[in-house]
Amino acid sequence: MDWDKIKLGGWSAAGGAVLAMIVGFNYGGWVTGGTADVLAKEIAENSVAKRFTPSCVARFNQDAKKDEKLKAIKAKDAWDAQKFVEENGWATLPGEERADSKVAEGCAKSLMEAKS
């Protein structure tokens, strides 16, 4: 048995495996289970926000003082506008105690872009 050939074959296999992992993770779209969980959670949160933003805008439109509140929102930066939407309860989903920050963010953005 030629141990040099076996050793060379072993090192070649190990090097090939490492190279495959480097290429796979950097260019092939491979992710670890933890990264996949984080990405799935983020996608789900964004989907909920996208789905409920129109209902947040609808709740805003039901406010008796919507015209003056729209002016107030447009005078704020994005962060303060989001907080304003949260404080007014427009981004609180049915059955929830607190406002959803992603819904509030989308709602504030929609309201800031709305025409007076």
Phi and psi in degrees as a GROMACS rama.xvg file:
@    title "Ramachandran Plot"
@    xaxis  label "Phi"
@    yaxis  label "Psi"
@TYPE xy
-95.9553  102.764  ASP-2
-66.8079  -28.355  TRP-3
-64.8743  -40.5901  ASP-4
-68.6668  -38.7578  LYS-5
-65.4883  -43.7126  ILE-6
-62.6538  -44.8903  LYS-7
-61.6628  -42.4713  LEU-8
-63.2685  -40.7737  GLY-9
-64.0694  -47.5993  GLY-10
-65.2489  -36.2158  TRP-11
-65.6623  -41.4855  SER-12
-64.6519  -43.3236  ALA-13
-64.6717  -43.8131  ALA-14
-63.6793  -39.8007  GLY-15
-64.5567  -39.2333  GLY-16
-64.8563  -44.2432  ALA-17
-63.3152  -44.277  VAL-18
-61.8194  -41.8072  LEU-19
-62.3306  -40.4512  ALA-20
-66.5896  -42.7528  MET-21
-60.6415  -48.7947  ILE-22
-64.7642  -43.5649  VAL-23
-62.8069  -46.6974  GLY-24
-74.1496  -34.8905  PHE-25
-85.7131  -34.7285  ASN-26
-124.117  -18.2569  TYR-27
-93.6322  -4.68517  GLY-28
83.2797  12.1044  GLY-29
-70.8252  143.772  TRP-30
-138.871  159.711  VAL-31
-79.3879  167.775  THR-32
-60.2556  -39.4416  GLY-33
-64.5393  -42.2795  GLY-34
-65.687  -38.7592  THR-35
-63.1979  -39.8706  ALA-36
-63.1725  -44.1717  ASP-37
-62.3023  -45.283  VAL-38
-63.7578  -41.0261  LEU-39
-63.8121  -41.625  ALA-40
-64.1237  -43.1307  LYS-41
-63.4663  -42.1446  GLU-42
-63.7681  -42.0582  ILE-43
-63.9386  -44.5589  ALA-44
-62.516  -42.0635  GLU-45
-65.9006  -35.7216  ASN-46
-67.3126  -42.066  SER-47
-62.3431  -44.7584  VAL-48
-62.0762  -43.605  ALA-49
-63.3494  -38.1863  LYS-50
-71.8431  -37.2509  ARG-51
-96.6368  -7.4563  PHE-52
-58.6448  -43.4053  THR-53
-60.9338  -33.8187  PRO-54
-71.3953  -31.2437  SER-55
-64.763  -45.0625  CYS-56
-63.2158  -38.6857  VAL-57
-63.7856  -41.0983  ALA-58
-64.2922  -38.9509  ARG-59
-59.6473  -44.666  PHE-60
-65.6898  -18.4642  ASN-61
-84.6131  -10.0239  GLN-62
-70.103  131.543  ASP-63
-63.3462  -28.642  ALA-64
-105.657  33.3503  LYS-65
-62.8644  -33.9334  LYS-66
-65.0981  -45.9937  ASP-67
-72.4457  -31.721  GLU-68
-71.6051  -32.2063  LYS-69
-65.2044  -41.2778  LEU-70
-61.9075  -40.5997  LYS-71
-64.2285  -41.6249  ALA-72
-64.0809  -44.2001  ILE-73
-66.9804  -20.6126  LYS-74
-83.2162  -8.63259  ALA-75
-99.1171  162.746  LYS-76
-80.8532  172.977  ASP-77
-58.954  -41.4186  ALA-78
-64.6877  -47.605  TRP-79
-68.621  -33.3054  ASP-80
-64.9064  -40.8377  ALA-81
-62.1193  -45.3709  GLN-82
-62.1085  -38.2627  LYS-83
-62.0427  -43.4462  PHE-84
-63.6928  -43.5196  VAL-85
-62.0628  -45.0889  GLU-86
-64.6673  -30.266  GLU-87
-83.8225  -4.93148  ASN-88
80.1953  6.87121  GLY-89
-69.5733  -26.3977  TRP-90
-99.2642  11.5089  ALA-91
-85.8015  118.346  THR-92
-74.3288  152.941  LEU-93
-55.5335  132.318  PRO-94
83.7254  -1.75587  GLY-95
-100.428  154.489  GLU-96
-88.3915  -34.4649  GLU-97
-119.904  160.189  ARG-98
-70.8565  148.357  ALA-99
-85.325  119.936  ASP-100
-64.9325  -35.3342  SER-101
-70.3996  -37.8177  LYS-102
-65.0614  -42.9938  VAL-103
-62.6131  -39.4906  ALA-104
-62.5041  -48.0998  GLU-105
-64.9937  -39.3295  GLY-106
-65.5518  -46.5808  CYS-107
-61.3126  -40.7652  ALA-108
-62.8198  -44.7418  LYS-109
-62.6798  -41.6795  SER-110
-69.3069  -37.1918  LEU-111
-68.1701  -28.6718  MET-112
-86.624  -13.0005  GLU-113
-68.2834  149  ALA-114
-81.5386  141.45  LYS-115
